[in-house]
Each structure stands twice: as structure tokens, then as C-alpha cells.
Amino acid sequence: MGTGVPASEQTSCAKGDPQASCPENGTEAVQVTDCPIPEDSQPQHEQGYSSPEDSGQLMASYEGKAKGYQVPPFGWRICLAHEFAEKRKPFNANDISLSNLIKHLGMGLSSQCVCAAEDRRCTSKSCQWSARVSCAAGTGVCVGTLHSTMPSIPEPGLSISFLARTSPSPAARSHPSCPMTTSSLPVGVFVWDVENEGDEALEVSIMFSMRNGLGGEDDASGGLWNEPFCLERDGETVQGLLLHHPTPPNPYTMAVAARLSADTTVTHLTAFDPDSAGQQVWQDLLLDGQLDSLAGKSLPSQKGVGIAGAVCVSGKLPPRGRHRLEFSLAWDMPRIMFGAKGQVYYRRYTRFFGPDGDAAPALSHYALSHYADWEEKISAWQSPVLEDRSLPAWYKSALFNELYFLADGGTVWLEVSEDSLPEELVGGMGQLRPLLQEYGRFAYLEGQEYRMYNTYDVHFYASFALIMLWPKLELSLQYDMALATLREDLTQRRFLMSGVTAPVKRRNVIPHDVGDPDDEPWLRVNAYEIHDTGDWKDLNLKFVLQVYRDYYLTGDQCFLRDMWPVCLAVMESEMKFDKDHDGLIENGGYADQTYDGWVTTGPSAYCGGLWLAAVAVMVQMAALCGAQEAQNKFSSILSRGQEAYDRLLWNGRYYNYDCSSQPQSYSIMSDQCAGQWFLRASGLGEGDSEVFPTQQVVRALQTIFEFNVQAFAGGVMGAVNGMQPHGVPDTSSVQSDEVWVGVVYGLAATMIQEGLTWEGFRTAEGCYRTVWERLGLAFQTPEAYCQRRVFRSLAYMRPLSIWAMQLALQQQQQHKKASEPISKRGTALCTRPKHGPKEAMANPGPE
């Protein structure tokens, strides 16, 4: 889903005040009635929560009554003339307070020395730097459907609607009837519906021009060339241009194409200068509405000179008639090498379209012939959510639109060769080889500015999107992480924050990431250089928690048994952090977890909670694997750890941040219930499997809502990471006074799990409204923003955690159905699966 307008809106934009309000007519206020909301926590008539189709100020400049053809009523809608009033800048060193600047001075000096000496860039979650994602990190994955109407009408009575279909869509990947072929295709379809509302016939031409290359250094060497093509197959004809870009090490061909029908004509201009004013192409088009369509190849481009091509579709529109003009863009880069150029990989789609680099015409033809089927599956997949009037419109937009990052996150989906899996490590995991070879290897960046693949402390949050929609890719990623865990890299590295020298990767410790695309991912892991993550307290625990959740949601017992020895190994590594043997680990007095700029000392709410949750999960896994001795061991640790956690951290209203002697020890951390969040997502954390007393969890969440949400920025910007108990944001670190969008979505899911549904939606809404409607950062959701002035790390992985909210809603409804008398259940309903709601992965809403 993307830009679009409701059917009641006009196709022209006025120059009115962009801040003027523009309420829509015909809407009614609704609340999440299908979800149980405690009576004492349900404020009445709260604005901004339940307007089902309100676009707010983004459509304020939009006027008139013309209807766009096939424009959906839901999604992120914006007038193209809208100007965002609030201007922000990326976070940089000038935005750090003097006290925090002193804390990071050592890292700044170290990074300058190390990076200068080794000629490499540094990757920190807290520092802004310029990313250069290599072309190898490009992807065929495009998410969503983009709707737009033209900002102006070129002819009286002519209405034009534009719709972009892209492959693969979330539906194509998650819908059980859609083949895996479609899911990996590097292609998009662009459809123009043109309607003549007048009484005279009209001629319409639409042109698609494209530069050969990306306009960067790879184009400058020259030798790029274009040629026309025509492919007729199964009664369908596609014509267009091939744009050949043979520059090593990753040559590719793009295809701009159009579908030929009885009512349309397809023409082309093979080559023109994209850096000129465009007279050549425009004068040609204006003569007769068509391009000259010369046969043969273009001359190769000269060094330093660009080359582009264009394809035009034209047709006659009778009075009151309508035409559909269809284009596609395909990019065929079958063979890739990452920055170190040490290994060749083949993309997933080559399994279906071949590895020879000549698939662009076939990809174009396949897309233009099948996109209607993709649309049907998108509709079937999305409609249970979109038609649910108990859900607010902003949530529907956020849920589907945040999936953009799975396409736009430097994503790669690769084939796995037989010789790339080391036998000595694979032997103990029976499903590893067949699963990776069947479903491939998947990786996405932590963010477009933090260039590390599958950053695991962040994937912990984002992984809900994968396990619910693409479960086999999530399991593939988990097997890759298990392989990396069993390996070691004893190369010594000096870490920037502490200056300490330590091995890059220790055995039986979860890596921070699987590598940098500018190096050699999977072969060399842990591109992160700020801290020694082998000493981090959260990574091992997050692996254990994700393994059990993935088992619970898939019911895959083979996966669980393969992962059990790895879980045992990483938990044994984690044991050393319980220095006083009270059953609770201690943080090390530095930022040794995903909040890598926020110092934590001794037992802490965040890592201590993750530890107890992981220990509880180990008890469950041991029982399932028949490991009685391990079950007894972890049961004993859990009992002692629960007592220590409660005694050391619970203060009657929430869990203290940590056990240091510093004032921030008493900070209210928005993420303090992360362990409980994963337990509830995995069917645990209540009744016989309760780890954290339910009353205390609810009280802590209520305190977070009162302080971190309502007392921060007027309650409309989500939850600040840390809030002091007297109602002032914690500024003790560069991250404690930030809002982390992905953390807020996870917090909202936790609230929903515990019955605080209204509070959960209100909390998450603040982030959506801030990012998508106030700051103008749609489809580039940042990791963080502050109350004023700055944001940090655009286009980030963590906000995919919004799918945890959807899982919480589904599980809430399943509990409700399970508690109904059998006589009231429909015949199509079934009881909850013993080991998890596997149907949750096929559809975002309950069946």
C-alpha cells in the first residue's frame, strides 16, 4: 500500500494552507471492540484513535469531487502539494550534550585512528555516517501497492489513475496458494487506467524513460548499450528495451517493457542522453504521440557519458471509454559478488529463470501476464485486516506499509550451493542442509545507514514479520545464525569504545551480525566494531527466545531438536555473567546490549528479564526434547533468578533500570518487559508458566504508559526509552531520551497481550503519526527520534516489530474463541494448536 486518495477526493491540489484541517465526510468513530479492553482503562471519545479513514493534514490541500479509478480507501494518503512543516535533521555529534560527549570521546578518537589505519568505515548504532550499499545488496524484493492520481488533468474530461504493482508482494510470499517462483522475482508492474469522461475521442500516450545504470561510478567507465526486444508467448506480446550494464563485478540488464494489446501501440527510443534537457525524446513524442522505434542496438556509451532509453504506449480513447496501459521494469543481475569479491552467489530467482543474465524479457512477460493474479492474492491477504472496522486506519497503513523495509533494506535472497555448508558443523543439524537448499539464504541490513546483515539484537524485534509471513525464511536465517555461532574467528580486533583487543568471534556465542556487504558476509561475521559483542548480555538470550517462538508458531519439531544443542551451548556461555550465582545475570558496567550507548550496571530490568524468559524457555525445550537433567537445572536457576529479580529490581510500580548507584538506576525503561513480551508471544508467561507476576507486569506497563507515553511530548509521540520517576526524560545517555519506533511497537504488543489494548494502540499511534504524518519520513522509518530537532538512522529494521501487535491481536482473539462454549463456535473454527497458532503465518488475521 502507498500513496493514494479516497474515492471522494479530487485529482488536483490547491495551494492552500498545508496545515489546514480537512476532515473527511461519511466516517464514523469506532473502537477496537473485538479486543477485550479493561473498563477502567478505556478513555471515552479520545480523538486520534478511532477515525477509520482520516488522512489528517496530509490531504488538507486536496479539493474537489473527482474519483480515482480503483483507488483504495485505506493506506497512507497524501496530496502531492503537501509540505511538512516540521523540519528535522539527522543526529550528529553537535546534538550530544557535553556530559555524553565526554563519555564517547574515547570512541571518537579510536575510530579515527582505526578507520584511518585500515581504510574502512565504522558502524555504530549511535553515530551518523554515510552508507554506500554496494550494488550487490540490490534486491528483487518489492513490497506493497502504490496508488496515486495525477496532480493535474492534461485534457478536459480525461481522468488518469496510476497503480504500481510490485513483485513479490507480501501476499505472494505468505499466501499458501502462491508459488515460491513469484516471491523472488526482480520486477515491478506499473499500470495506468485512463478514462475519457468527455464526448470526443482522445489519443493518449504515456512514456516510461529509464537511465541505464544508477548514475554513479559504475556508469562512468562507459560501454553501456541498449536494444529493443519483443517476446510473444501464450498469446501475450510484450515489447520494450533492454538496458545492458556489463560493468564487473556484478553486470546486469534492465528491461523497460509494455504489454501490447489490440487497442494499444508500443514504440521505443533506443538511446538518448539522460543528462541533456531531453529535446530528442520530447520532440519525437510530440510529433505524433509515438517514438521513432529504430531497429538494432545502440552504440556503446562513451566514458563519462550517460545513456537512457524510453518506451511509449499509446491508444485511442472513445467517448466515455477507458484504456489500461501496462508497463514493467525488470532487473536481471543473476550473479553477484560482495565487496571482498571472494565468492560468487546466485540470486534466488535464477532457480526459475536461469543464471545466464538473459532473463529480463521473460521476467517482463511473466510479470505483465500474472500481475492480476498477484492483486487477487494481495486483496485476499489484506482484506481481513482492512475490512475489520474495529481496527484504526493508521494501524492498517502501518502494518502493511512498514513491510517496505524487507524490500528496501539492501535485501539479498540467494541460492545455497552444496559445498558452501561445512560438513563438520552441519552434521548435528539434520534439517539445515535441506532447508537452506530448498528455501535459500536470506539477509537484510540493520538499516540503510548501518550496513550490517541480519543484525541479531535488532532482528529480535523485526523477526515477527518474517515468522508470521515468511516462516521458512525466518528458519533459514536461524540456521545461518546457528552455523555462525558454532564458528570462531580468533583474529584480534581493537574495539572502539573501550580500546580493548579481543577476538572478532568466539565459539558458542551468537554473533552480532553476519557481515558487511562491502566485505564477505557469512564468511566474516561481526562487522560491528564499537563493542566486543561476545561480552554482550542480550544476544544469546534473544537466540533462545526466538528459537522457541519460531517452534511455537510453526510446530516444527525437527527445527527445535536441531536448535536444542546450540541453545544449550549459548546458555552455557551466558552462565558466566551470573557472577554471584543467584540465578540472575549482571550487566558489565558499560552499554553491553542493543542499547549500545546506554550504560547498564549489575542486574537490570532489560537483560535480567530476557535472561529469566530464556531460562523459562529452556525448561520448556528440555521437556520437549526429553532432557530431564537440563530441565531440572534450568528450573532451579529460574526459581532462584525470579526471587533475585523481584528483590533487586521491583520497586512497587515498575522494575528499576539497573542496580547501579547512579540516578538513572531508577529510570522507567519502556522496554523493561521485553522478556514477558516474548513469553506471551510463545504461549507462555501466564498460569503454570508465569515468570513475572501478572499484577506486576500490568502495573509496570501502566507506569510506562503514564510516564514514558502520556508525560512525554503531550502523549502524541510514542514512548521515550527512559523517563525519570519525577516525569523528566532520562538524559544520562545519547539513547535514553530517544524514541525507538520498533521498541514502541513491541511495547504496544506487550500491552495488548496484558489486556491494555487501548493503551497499546495509543502508544503505537504516536510513532506512526510522528513518522508518517509530521516528519515526512514515510517508507524510511528511522530507528529513533527525539522530542525535538533530530532523528537517527533512516530506513531501519526494527519497526517491522509492528507485526508483533498483529500476533498479539490474533492470539487475543484465539483466547476469546477458545473460552467460548463449543455450541457457540462456528463449524470452521478449531481449537488453538498445542504448540502454536500455525495458521497465523498464512494470514495476518485469524481464520
Number of C-alpha atoms within 10 A of each C-alpha: 27 24 20 26 28 22 16 16 18 20 24 19 19 16 10 13 12 20 16 13 14 17 15 17 9 7 11 12 16 15 19 17 10 14 19 16 17 11 7 6 13 14 9 7 11 11 8 17 21 23 21 24 23 23 24 19 22 26 26 24 23 25 17 12 12 14 18 25 21 16 20 17 16 22 28 25 24 22 26 18 18 21 16 15 11 10 11 13 11 16 20 14 12 8 13 14 13 10 12 15 17 12 14 19 12 14 19 16 13 18 23 13 13 17 13 11 9 8 9 11 17 22 21 18 20 19 18 17 16 12 14 13 19 14 20 21 22 19 24 26 26 25 26 22 23 18 24 25 26 16 16 12 13 10 11 9 16 17 23 24 21 23 22 19 26 26 26 25 27 26 26 26 23 25 19 13 11 15 11 17 16 21 21 25 28 28 27 25 22 20 19 19 18 19 22 24 17 17 11 12 14 17 12 19 18 18 21 17 18 20 18 24 22 11 13 8 9 17 22 17 14 18 19 25 24 26 21 24 17 15 14 13 11 6 6 14 16 25 27 31 28 25 28 22 21 17 16 10 16 19 18 21 24 26 29 27 33 32 24 22 15 6 12 17 18 24 25 29 27 27 28 19 17 18 12 9 9 11 11 13 22 13 12 14 20 11 10 11 19 24 24 14 16 14 12 11 14 19 14 14 21 15 12 12 15 26 28 21 27 22 25 26 26 21 21 17 21 17 15 14 16 17 19 18 26 22 27 26 25 25 26 28 28 25 19 23 22 21 19 12 13 10 13 11 16 20 25 27 25 21 14 13 18 14 17 11 17 16 22 26 26 17 23 30 23 18 25 26 17 12 19 12 13 21 17 12 22 21 13 14 20 18 14 15 22 21 11 15 19 17 22 24 23 25 23 21 19 25 22 22 20 27 26 24 27 24 20 24 26 25 22 27 23 24 20 20 13 12 7 10 17 11 11 7 14 17 13 14 20 13 16 25 21 11 18 24 16 13 18 21 22 21 26 25 30 28 28 23 23 28 28 27 29 28 27 25 24 24 25 18 25 26 25 27 26 23 24 25 23 18 22 20 20 23 26 23 20 20 24 20 20 26 20 26 21 19 18 17 15 12 11 12 16 19 22 26 23 15 17 12 13 15 15 23 26 20 17 24 27 31 31 27 27 25 24 25 26 20 17 19 22 18 14 17 24 24 23 25 19 22 22 24 25 23 17 25 24 23 27 29 26 24 26 26 25 24 23 27 24 28 23 21 22 22 18 14 14 14 22 20 19 19 24 21 14 23 25 16 17 22 21 13 17 22 14 12 19 16 12 10 13 16 25 26 27 22 26 16 13 17 19 24 21 19 18 21 24 17 20 26 19 22 25 25 29 25 31 28 29 29 29 27 28 27 27 24 26 25 22 17 23 20 15 15 14 10 13 12 11 17 20 14 14 21 17 14 18 24 16 16 24 20 13 18 22 16 10 16 20 16 13 11 16 24 27 23 26 27 19 18 9 10 10 24 20 22 24 29 29 29 24 27 25 21 26 26 27 27 25 20 25 22 18 20 22 15 9 7 15 15 22 20 15 15 10 17 20 20 16 23 27 19 19 26 25 16 25 31 27 21 18 20 16 10 17 20 27 33 35 33 27 29 26 18 15 8 15 15 22 23 18 19 23 22 23 25 22 24 26 26 31 25 28 29 29 31 31 32 30 30 26 27 23 22 17 23 26 21 24 25 24 22 26 29 24 22 27 24 19 18 22 19 19 18 16 20 17 21 19 20 30 25 23 27 28 18 15 12 13 16 24 24 23 19 25 29 31 30 30 31 30 29 28 28 27 23 24 23 22 19 23 20 17 18 13 13 18 15 11 10 8 13 7 8 14 9 8 6 13 13 13 15 12 9 16 19 21 20 16 20 23 21 21 24 21 19 13
